[in-house]
Amino acid sequence: MPQERQTTAALKPDNAEPAGPVNDGTQGASTSVADILNIPPYSLNREEKARLLDLVLRQLTRRHYENCAEYRKIVDALGYDLDSERPYSELPFIPVRLFKSLDLLSAPRSEIVKTMTSSGTSGQQVSKIYLDRSTAANQTKALTRIVSSFLGKQRAPMIVIDAENTLKDRNNFSARAAGILGFSIFGSKRIFALDENMNIRVDEVRAFIAQNPSERVFLFGFTFMVWQHFYRALASGGQTLNIDNGVLIHGGGWKKLAQNAVIREDFKSRLREVAGIPQVHDYYGMVEQTGSIYMECEHGYLHAPAFSDVIVRRPLDFRPAAIGEPGIIQLLSILPASYPGHSILTEDEGVICGEDDCRCGRLGKYFKVNGRLKNAEVRGCSDVYMQRVVG
Amino acid sequence: MADCVDYLVGETDVVERLAAAAPDVPFSAATIDFLHALHQEIARDTRAREFPDVATFGFFCRRANMLVLREKQRADLSIRVGRGLVFHVAPSNVPVNFAYSLVCGLLAGNANIVRVPSRDFEQVRIIKDAILRVTAGPQYRPVGERIVLVRYERTSDATALFSSLCDARVIWGGDATVQDIRKAPMPARSHEVTFSDRFSFGVINALPFLANGAPEKIADDFYNDTYLFDQNACTAPHLLLWLGSAENVGAAKEKFWQSMHEVVCARYREIEAVVAVDKLAMFCLQAVEFAGTRRGWGADNRVWRAELGRLPRGIEEFRCGGGYFSEYHAASLAAIPAIVSRKYQTMAYYGIPKAELEAFIRSSPMLGIDRVVPIGRTLDFSLKWDGYDLIAEFSRIVEVR
């Protein structure tokens, strides 16, 4: 896919507004996230991006330090000196699971307009992410910038591979609901491909396509739903669709499908077989950093946009791993302002495949996610991981 | 008959017969002879050399040790006999613990049904094979008939059957296991001994530590207490208290953790990614809960240290396996009672005279702390465990007047 390659000189917003403070990055104090979001997402090379992120992420760290008591205690306990001007790769990171056990906010509760939760299975604690108006708005803007660089700027008829009642609780967004709502801004008209029992509505989908002739049809769903309730439903029923102008974006991870490695290999070709969809993109992201997602390119790599980054760290000492060396994924994003989630350590294993030189032409790091970190082989412990024991 | 039970030693029909068998007296000659034969059999097994825990168990069973233990038990002048049938639910975490539990049951004069860990530990196999070889000889058959080893899954109804027949039940395995097994009723007269989740800590006196010319030996001992089972044994210290002047404690800590790091590098396997994340997450939670927490020096994620600004109640909730320690510089042993709850089991120490420790325990009665043992000895088995005298628990007193 052709990318708008920009030079440093073109760092200014592409909508011809006067150059913002982004350009004089060394001065700092008022770098606006909204301005940065005008930068084409895959246009910054390593040095340009480092100049930007060093500044903005350092500011964000200070903001959270000053506004979130819990975060301040953690940063102090880790012995991190806020005044040191170290690169963003050396900023503190907190494990993503802290959002499950702690209520972490850097804004007054009165300014929280939306609380997002992760989709934990029943009985598990869920992450609680508190959004104020500007953080929520920046998430939407970031998502728009990223996704429209794949879908085009025109809205298209949208097929959601899920059921409408997934959205029912509007105040408490599950990751799935948040994903559907977030991506719905790219749809001109919308149809839900599944009924409330997760059965595929083939006739309705066919009618929707026929009634909405368009250059492009946008399909969206969670990976597991797409496989289980769309692909398999079509394949086992011997039915096919012919959405040869379709672009499918799916995310949410391969965890539930991990037993079957074949699925990951064949996902795209199978979807082409049963539904004729020529273009399929996985994405990686988490509710703790909604908006700054990592899209899969035509060559099968996930890409970090200008406003977020990925660092893979070694289990032994948390130092950054080399290119090609698997480790623990850390995610950094300039979006989280109302909660201290701008630098988080995930529980996923990944590997950086390169930087600025993917064959697709996008700049920035490109990487793969191998899946969840393996459960520890806890010596001496038996049936249940981390079950406390006794002797 | 219960479902899906794998009888490693003994047969299905033996169970009902065991319930009807006559008990023996504690430390009977027949039992001591059998245990000595078991000791010899284990010593002959070349596989045992690879497993120090199996070798240690075999050594524990030798006649000389049994005679010493019998002599100590003589302080109890009552006439005792075994209760009858003891049902042991062994811990799943420490492979050889089932064998010690069995030995206690035998020594007290009982027939025994022992549920061994569901995981297929090589140590269990070695000990089971040794028992089978010894009891094949006619002279040990009477003792052999008092031993049934079983393995079964949680879903089996075997726990209900064995519980319904036993005179005593011993549950090693943590709060959840205890509550679960307790759902199975026992006869009204039956007795129960339970080992719940416990917390252990260590105390090091800085000056004697600095005076010791071989800190690596102490670090090696502490490694055995902790990393050997990833701090998952209930005896493993998670909190380390330092005694002495600020200067000495500072120097001692540096020397101790430097030595620990070297030992861990040499003996421990690779740090798993999940464990590294666990440690960081626990540290963050602890930092939020206890203001003033600071990360102590650590070259990497092998050793994580949370230095405490004060010694808070509830510190036992903040622990993490695989090499994670809270630390505090205490003015004296007198700082300890304020945090000790029923959860506290083992206090491991270095550089404190035994008499001082005895005086401390006597003068400060606490709800917790059942064992005070030197660093390096926390895993040593004793017939006194978790505050119980196991021979007394597994036998009954006959009064003759």
Boltz contact constraints between the chains, C-beta under 6 A:
constraints:
  - contact:
      token1: [A, 70]
      token2: [B, 288]
      max_distance: 6.0
  - contact:
      token1: [A, 73]
      token2: [B, 287]
      max_distance: 6.0
  - contact:
      token1: [A, 73]
      token2: [B, 288]
      max_distance: 6.0
  - contact:
      token1: [A, 74]
      token2: [B, 284]
      max_distance: 6.0
  - contact:
      token1: [A, 74]
      token2: [B, 287]
      max_distance: 6.0
  - contact:
      token1: [A, 77]
      token2: [B, 287]
      max_distance: 6.0
  - contact:
      token1: [A, 77]
      token2: [B, 293]
      max_distance: 6.0
  - contact:
      token1: [A, 77]
      token2: [B, 294]
      max_distance: 6.0
  - contact:
      token1: [A, 78]
      token2: [B, 295]
      max_distance: 6.0
  - contact:
      token1: [A, 79]
      token2: [B, 295]
      max_distance: 6.0
  - contact:
      token1: [A, 94]
      token2: [B, 284]
      max_distance: 6.0
  - contact:
      token1: [A, 95]
      token2: [B, 277]
      max_distance: 6.0
  - contact:
      token1: [A, 95]
      token2: [B, 280]
      max_distance: 6.0
  - contact:
      token1: [A, 95]
      token2: [B, 281]
      max_distance: 6.0
  - contact:
      token1: [A, 97]
      token2: [B, 281]
      max_distance: 6.0
  - contact:
      token1: [A, 98]
      token2: [B, 284]
      max_distance: 6.0
  - contact:
      token1: [A, 315]
      token2: [B, 271]
      max_distance: 6.0
  - contact:
      token1: [A, 315]
      token2: [B, 273]
      max_distance: 6.0
  - contact:
      token1: [A, 315]
      token2: [B, 276]
      max_distance: 6.0
  - contact:
      token1: [A, 316]
      token2: [B, 271]
      max_distance: 6.0
  - contact:
      token1: [A, 316]
      token2: [B, 300]
      max_distance: 6.0
  - contact:
      token1: [A, 316]
      token2: [B, 301]
      max_distance: 6.0
  - contact:
      token1: [A, 317]
      token2: [B, 300]
      max_distance: 6.0
  - contact:
      token1: [A, 317]
      token2: [B, 301]
      max_distance: 6.0
  - contact:
      token1: [A, 328]
      token2: [B, 273]
      max_distance: 6.0
  - contact:
      token1: [A, 373]
      token2: [B, 273]
      max_distance: 6.0
  - contact:
      token1: [A, 373]
      token2: [B, 274]
      max_distance: 6.0
  - contact:
      token1: [A, 376]
      token2: [B, 272]
      max_distance: 6.0
  - contact:
      token1: [A, 376]
      token2: [B, 274]
      max_distance: 6.0
  - contact:
      token1: [A, 376]
      token2: [B, 275]
      max_distance: 6.0
  - contact:
      token1: [A, 378]
      token2: [B, 230]
      max_distance: 6.0
  - contact:
      token1: [A, 379]
      token2: [B, 229]
      max_distance: 6.0
  - contact:
      token1: [A, 379]
      token2: [B, 230]
      max_distance: 6.0
  - contact:
      token1: [A, 380]
      token2: [B, 93]
      max_distance: 6.0
  - contact:
      token1: [A, 380]
      token2: [B, 229]
      max_distance: 6.0
  - contact:
      token1: [A, 380]
      token2: [B, 230]
      max_distance: 6.0
  - contact:
      token1: [A, 380]
      token2: [B, 232]
      max_distance: 6.0
  - contact:
      token1: [A, 381]
      token2: [B, 93]
      max_distance: 6.0
  - contact:
      token1: [A, 381]
      token2: [B, 232]
      max_distance: 6.0
  - contact:
      token1: [A, 382]
      token2: [B, 92]
      max_distance: 6.0
  - contact:
      token1: [A, 382]
      token2: [B, 93]
      max_distance: 6.0
  - contact:
      token1: [A, 382]
      token2: [B, 117]
      max_distance: 6.0
  - contact:
      token1: [A, 382]
      token2: [B, 119]
      max_distance: 6.0
  - contact:
      token1: [A, 383]
      token2: [B, 92]
      max_distance: 6.0
  - contact:
      token1: [A, 388]
      token2: [B, 174]
      max_distance: 6.0
  - contact:
      token1: [A, 388]
      token2: [B, 197]
      max_distance: 6.0
  - contact:
      token1: [A, 389]
      token2: [B, 93]
      max_distance: 6.0
  - contact:
      token1: [A, 389]
      token2: [B, 174]
      max_distance: 6.0
  - contact:
      token1: [A, 389]
      token2: [B, 232]
      max_distance: 6.0
  - contact:
      token1: [A, 390]
      token2: [B, 91]
      max_distance: 6.0
  - contact:
      token1: [A, 390]
      token2: [B, 173]
      max_distance: 6.0
  - contact:
      token1: [A, 390]
      token2: [B, 174]
      max_distance: 6.0
  - contact:
      token1: [A, 390]
      token2: [B, 195]
      max_distance: 6.0
  - contact:
      token1: [A, 390]
      token2: [B, 197]
      max_distance: 6.0
  - contact:
      token1: [A, 390]
      token2: [B, 234]
      max_distance: 6.0
  - contact:
      token1: [A, 391]
      token2: [B, 91]
      max_distance: 6.0
  - contact:
      token1: [A, 391]
      token2: [B, 94]
      max_distance: 6.0
  - contact:
      token1: [A, 391]
      token2: [B, 97]
      max_distance: 6.0
  - contact:
      token1: [A, 391]
      token2: [B, 233]
      max_distance: 6.0
  - contact:
      token1: [A, 391]
      token2: [B, 234]
      max_distance: 6.0
  - contact:
      token1: [A, 391]
      token2: [B, 235]
      max_distance: 6.0
